[in-house]
Amino acid sequence: MKKLLVLLLLTIGIVLGSFAQQPATLQITGSLLDKESLDPLPFATVLVKGSFHGTITSSQGLFTLLVHPTDTVQFSMVGYKTSELIIPAGMKENRYALLELMEKSTVVLKELKVYPWPSASQFHSAFLGVTLPPTEQDKTDMMQKELEATMRNSYESEKYYDEQLRNRQIYQLTGQIPPNHFLDPVRWLDFIEELRAKNKK
């Protein structure tokens, strides 16, 4: 029984000793470079895979990140292949320096064939023959013009009655007697000229 107790205590001591030697959090300071030109890669993403914990590189491609042993650090940037680094377990120090070389990602596009027009005149006619759908601004301008035309026509048709009403109100306010244009020769001349113009049409 005593031997079993001693063995159990010894095992617990070894396990606790191994945990005491392994730091809980590691600080990684590093730099991301282009693999071919060795130029720094600014504003690249450095992320602990499977979490939202991460950072971005500075304008000189430098970064600092806190990780745990066995974490997978993911490096990504537009135009480059994503790379990963697994933090090994059993690391004794709590600070490490890292240099990561990123490889460019080559995208092969499908072949694009460009065919010329038989003649410049055919291209000109085809290009000018395209009718684009009206934009929202075009629709708004059209509605504005229609509204202005409607108001203008309404004003012209009601212009005579509006003038008569306005003159009647002025005479009522001033107490004057409105003139009788029935015997006005100028008004009769205007009336006759309007009749002649209408008959000519």
C-alpha positions as a LaTeX table, in Angstrom:
\begin{tabular}{lrrr}
\hline
Residue & $x$ (\AA) & $y$ (\AA) & $z$ (\AA) \\
\hline
Met1 & 0.00 & 0.00 & 0.00 \\
Lys2 & 2.84 & 2.35 & 0.88 \\
Lys3 & 4.58 & 1.51 & $-2.39$ \\
Leu4 & 1.40 & 2.31 & $-4.33$ \\
Leu5 & 1.04 & 5.64 & $-2.52$ \\
Val6 & 4.68 & 6.54 & $-3.20$ \\
Leu7 & 4.29 & 5.61 & $-6.87$ \\
Leu8 & 1.15 & 7.74 & $-7.17$ \\
Leu9 & 2.84 & 10.76 & $-5.58$ \\
Leu10 & 5.86 & 10.34 & $-7.83$ \\
Thr11 & 3.64 & 10.25 & $-10.96$ \\
Ile12 & 1.77 & 13.38 & $-9.88$ \\
Gly13 & 5.07 & 15.15 & $-9.24$ \\
Ile14 & 6.38 & 14.30 & $-12.68$ \\
Val15 & 3.17 & 15.51 & $-14.38$ \\
Leu16 & 3.13 & 18.75 & $-12.38$ \\
Gly17 & 6.79 & 19.28 & $-13.14$ \\
Ser18 & 6.20 & 18.92 & $-16.86$ \\
Phe19 & 3.30 & 21.42 & $-16.73$ \\
Ala20 & 5.43 & 23.82 & $-14.71$ \\
Gln21 & 8.17 & 23.71 & $-17.34$ \\
Gln22 & 5.73 & 24.38 & $-20.22$ \\
Pro23 & 4.54 & 28.01 & $-20.43$ \\
Ala24 & 0.79 & 28.48 & $-20.75$ \\
Thr25 & 1.08 & 31.37 & $-23.23$ \\
Leu26 & 3.73 & 32.08 & $-25.84$ \\
Gln27 & 4.50 & 35.42 & $-27.46$ \\
Ile28 & 5.46 & 35.12 & $-31.11$ \\
Thr29 & 7.04 & 38.08 & $-32.83$ \\
Gly30 & 7.74 & 37.68 & $-36.49$ \\
Ser31 & 7.87 & 39.04 & $-40.00$ \\
Leu32 & 6.10 & 38.04 & $-43.22$ \\
Leu33 & 8.17 & 38.24 & $-46.41$ \\
Asp34 & 7.66 & 37.50 & $-50.06$ \\
Lys35 & 9.39 & 34.20 & $-50.83$ \\
Glu36 & 10.93 & 35.41 & $-54.10$ \\
Ser37 & 11.74 & 39.08 & $-53.51$ \\
Leu38 & 11.99 & 38.98 & $-49.69$ \\
Asp39 & 9.92 & 42.17 & $-49.57$ \\
Pro40 & 7.83 & 42.67 & $-46.41$ \\
Leu41 & 4.11 & 41.95 & $-46.74$ \\
Pro42 & 2.08 & 44.68 & $-45.03$ \\
Phe43 & $-1.48$ & 44.23 & $-43.69$ \\
Ala44 & $-1.47$ & 40.42 & $-43.99$ \\
Thr45 & $-3.71$ & 38.40 & $-41.64$ \\
Val46 & $-2.17$ & 36.32 & $-38.85$ \\
Leu47 & $-4.87$ & 34.22 & $-37.18$ \\
Val48 & $-5.11$ & 31.34 & $-34.74$ \\
Lys49 & $-6.98$ & 28.75 & $-36.78$ \\
Gly50 & $-10.46$ & 27.93 & $-35.51$ \\
Ser51 & $-10.77$ & 31.11 & $-33.46$ \\
Phe52 & $-11.23$ & 34.88 & $-33.85$ \\
His53 & $-7.89$ & 35.59 & $-32.14$ \\
Gly54 & $-5.38$ & 37.19 & $-34.48$ \\
Thr55 & $-3.73$ & 40.33 & $-35.78$ \\
Ile56 & $-2.45$ & 41.95 & $-38.98$ \\
Thr57 & 1.07 & 42.80 & $-40.00$ \\
Ser58 & 2.34 & 46.36 & $-39.90$ \\
Ser59 & 3.47 & 48.37 & $-42.91$ \\
Gln60 & 6.88 & 46.68 & $-42.51$ \\
Gly61 & 5.34 & 43.19 & $-42.36$ \\
Leu62 & 5.90 & 42.76 & $-38.60$ \\
Phe63 & 3.46 & 41.18 & $-36.13$ \\
Thr64 & 3.15 & 40.05 & $-32.50$ \\
Leu65 & 0.70 & 37.38 & $-31.35$ \\
Leu66 & $-0.03$ & 35.47 & $-28.14$ \\
Val67 & $-0.60$ & 31.73 & $-28.71$ \\
His68 & $-0.75$ & 28.47 & $-26.80$ \\
Pro69 & 1.20 & 25.28 & $-27.46$ \\
Thr70 & $-0.39$ & 23.08 & $-30.18$ \\
Asp71 & $-2.18$ & 26.12 & $-31.68$ \\
Thr72 & $-2.19$ & 26.38 & $-35.47$ \\
Val73 & $-1.24$ & 29.85 & $-36.71$ \\
Gln74 & $-2.57$ & 30.71 & $-40.17$ \\
Phe75 & $-0.97$ & 33.33 & $-42.44$ \\
Ser76 & $-3.05$ & 34.68 & $-45.34$ \\
Met77 & $-2.95$ & 37.58 & $-47.77$ \\
Val78 & $-4.62$ & 38.37 & $-51.08$ \\
Gly79 & $-2.47$ & 37.14 & $-53.94$ \\
Tyr80 & $-0.54$ & 34.65 & $-51.79$ \\
Lys81 & $-1.06$ & 31.04 & $-50.77$ \\
Thr82 & $-2.29$ & 30.51 & $-47.22$ \\
Ser83 & 0.32 & 28.87 & $-44.97$ \\
Glu84 & 0.05 & 27.36 & $-41.50$ \\
Leu85 & 2.38 & 26.80 & $-38.56$ \\
Ile86 & 1.69 & 24.44 & $-35.63$ \\
Ile87 & 3.13 & 25.63 & $-32.33$ \\
Pro88 & 4.98 & 22.62 & $-30.86$ \\
Ala89 & 4.20 & 21.38 & $-27.37$ \\
Gly90 & 6.85 & 21.33 & $-24.66$ \\
Met91 & 8.43 & 24.70 & $-25.50$ \\
Lys92 & 10.29 & 26.06 & $-22.47$ \\
Glu93 & 10.64 & 29.73 & $-23.39$ \\
Asn94 & 7.70 & 32.14 & $-23.55$ \\
Arg95 & 9.01 & 34.35 & $-26.38$ \\
Tyr96 & 10.00 & 33.31 & $-29.89$ \\
Ala97 & 10.94 & 35.02 & $-33.15$ \\
Leu98 & 9.49 & 33.83 & $-36.46$ \\
Leu99 & 10.23 & 34.48 & $-40.13$ \\
Glu100 & 7.47 & 33.34 & $-42.53$ \\
Leu101 & 7.99 & 33.29 & $-46.31$ \\
Met102 & 4.78 & 33.60 & $-48.33$ \\
Glu103 & 4.46 & 32.11 & $-51.82$ \\
Lys104 & 2.53 & 33.94 & $-54.50$ \\
Ser105 & $-0.69$ & 32.37 & $-55.75$ \\
Thr106 & $-0.92$ & 32.13 & $-59.53$ \\
Val107 & $-4.43$ & 32.20 & $-60.99$ \\
Val108 & $-4.84$ & 30.92 & $-64.54$ \\
Leu109 & $-7.78$ & 32.52 & $-66.31$ \\
Lys110 & $-9.72$ & 31.00 & $-69.17$ \\
Glu111 & $-8.73$ & 31.93 & $-72.70$ \\
Leu112 & $-10.50$ & 35.02 & $-74.01$ \\
Lys113 & $-11.01$ & 35.34 & $-77.75$ \\
Val114 & $-11.49$ & 38.80 & $-79.30$ \\
Tyr115 & $-12.93$ & 38.99 & $-82.81$ \\
Pro116 & $-12.68$ & 42.19 & $-84.90$ \\
Trp117 & $-15.62$ & 43.77 & $-86.72$ \\
Pro118 & $-15.54$ & 43.39 & $-90.52$ \\
Ser119 & $-15.49$ & 47.17 & $-90.98$ \\
Ala120 & $-15.44$ & 50.39 & $-88.99$ \\
Ser121 & $-18.87$ & 51.41 & $-90.29$ \\
Gln122 & $-20.47$ & 48.19 & $-89.03$ \\
Phe123 & $-18.88$ & 48.67 & $-85.61$ \\
His124 & $-20.10$ & 52.28 & $-85.57$ \\
Ser125 & $-23.68$ & 51.31 & $-86.43$ \\
Ala126 & $-23.73$ & 48.40 & $-83.94$ \\
Phe127 & $-22.26$ & 50.55 & $-81.17$ \\
Leu128 & $-24.71$ & 53.42 & $-81.69$ \\
Gly129 & $-27.64$ & 51.02 & $-82.13$ \\
Val130 & $-27.47$ & 49.82 & $-78.53$ \\
Thr131 & $-30.35$ & 51.25 & $-76.50$ \\
Leu132 & $-29.60$ & 51.46 & $-72.81$ \\
Pro133 & $-32.45$ & 51.15 & $-70.30$ \\
Pro134 & $-33.40$ & 54.42 & $-68.61$ \\
Thr135 & $-31.76$ & 55.09 & $-65.29$ \\
Glu136 & $-33.55$ & 56.32 & $-62.17$ \\
Gln137 & $-32.32$ & 59.84 & $-62.90$ \\
Asp138 & $-33.75$ & 59.66 & $-66.44$ \\
Lys139 & $-37.12$ & 58.57 & $-65.04$ \\
Thr140 & $-37.08$ & 61.41 & $-62.50$ \\
Asp141 & $-36.25$ & 64.00 & $-65.18$ \\
Met142 & $-39.04$ & 62.68 & $-67.41$ \\
Met143 & $-41.61$ & 62.90 & $-64.60$ \\
Gln144 & $-40.44$ & 66.44 & $-63.79$ \\
Lys145 & $-40.89$ & 67.54 & $-67.42$ \\
Glu146 & $-44.36$ & 65.98 & $-67.60$ \\
Leu147 & $-45.38$ & 67.73 & $-64.39$ \\
Glu148 & $-44.10$ & 71.09 & $-65.64$ \\
Ala149 & $-45.95$ & 70.64 & $-68.95$ \\
Thr150 & $-49.18$ & 69.77 & $-67.11$ \\
Met151 & $-48.90$ & 72.81 & $-64.86$ \\
Arg152 & $-48.12$ & 75.05 & $-67.84$ \\
Asn153 & $-51.14$ & 73.81 & $-69.79$ \\
Ser154 & $-53.37$ & 74.16 & $-66.76$ \\
Tyr155 & $-52.19$ & 77.71 & $-66.21$ \\
Glu156 & $-52.80$ & 78.69 & $-69.83$ \\
Ser157 & $-56.35$ & 77.30 & $-69.78$ \\
Glu158 & $-57.19$ & 78.97 & $-66.45$ \\
Lys159 & $-55.25$ & 82.17 & $-67.07$ \\
Tyr160 & $-58.26$ & 84.27 & $-68.16$ \\
Tyr161 & $-60.40$ & 83.22 & $-65.17$ \\
Asp162 & $-57.55$ & 83.81 & $-62.74$ \\
Glu163 & $-57.03$ & 87.34 & $-64.09$ \\
Gln164 & $-60.74$ & 88.09 & $-63.84$ \\
Leu165 & $-60.89$ & 86.84 & $-60.25$ \\
Arg166 & $-57.79$ & 88.80 & $-59.29$ \\
Asn167 & $-59.15$ & 92.02 & $-60.83$ \\
Arg168 & $-62.51$ & 91.55 & $-59.09$ \\
Gln169 & $-60.77$ & 91.13 & $-55.72$ \\
Ile170 & $-58.69$ & 94.27 & $-56.31$ \\
Tyr171 & $-61.81$ & 96.32 & $-57.10$ \\
Gln172 & $-63.56$ & 94.99 & $-54.01$ \\
Leu173 & $-60.65$ & 95.88 & $-51.76$ \\
Thr174 & $-60.18$ & 99.38 & $-53.18$ \\
Gly175 & $-63.92$ & 100.14 & $-53.47$ \\
Gln176 & $-63.62$ & 101.13 & $-57.12$ \\
Ile177 & $-66.17$ & 100.33 & $-59.80$ \\
Pro178 & $-64.82$ & 97.89 & $-62.38$ \\
Pro179 & $-64.71$ & 99.39 & $-65.90$ \\
Asn180 & $-67.15$ & 98.21 & $-68.56$ \\
His181 & $-65.10$ & 96.94 & $-71.51$ \\
Phe182 & $-68.17$ & 96.20 & $-73.62$ \\
Leu183 & $-67.84$ & 99.58 & $-75.34$ \\
Asp184 & $-64.01$ & 99.61 & $-75.36$ \\
Pro185 & $-62.85$ & 99.82 & $-79.03$ \\
Val186 & $-59.39$ & 98.45 & $-78.19$ \\
Arg187 & $-60.92$ & 95.30 & $-76.71$ \\
Trp188 & $-63.13$ & 94.88 & $-79.78$ \\
Leu189 & $-60.11$ & 95.21 & $-82.07$ \\
Asp190 & $-58.25$ & 92.54 & $-80.08$ \\
Phe191 & $-61.31$ & 90.29 & $-80.24$ \\
Ile192 & $-61.59$ & 90.70 & $-84.01$ \\
Glu193 & $-57.87$ & 89.99 & $-84.51$ \\
Glu194 & $-58.16$ & 86.78 & $-82.49$ \\
Leu195 & $-61.15$ & 85.67 & $-84.60$ \\
Arg196 & $-59.23$ & 86.33 & $-87.81$ \\
Ala197 & $-56.22$ & 84.39 & $-86.54$ \\
Lys198 & $-58.41$ & 81.43 & $-85.61$ \\
Asn199 & $-60.15$ & 81.45 & $-89.02$ \\
Lys200 & $-56.79$ & 81.46 & $-90.82$ \\
Lys201 & $-55.76$ & 78.32 & $-88.97$ \\
\hline
\end{tabular}
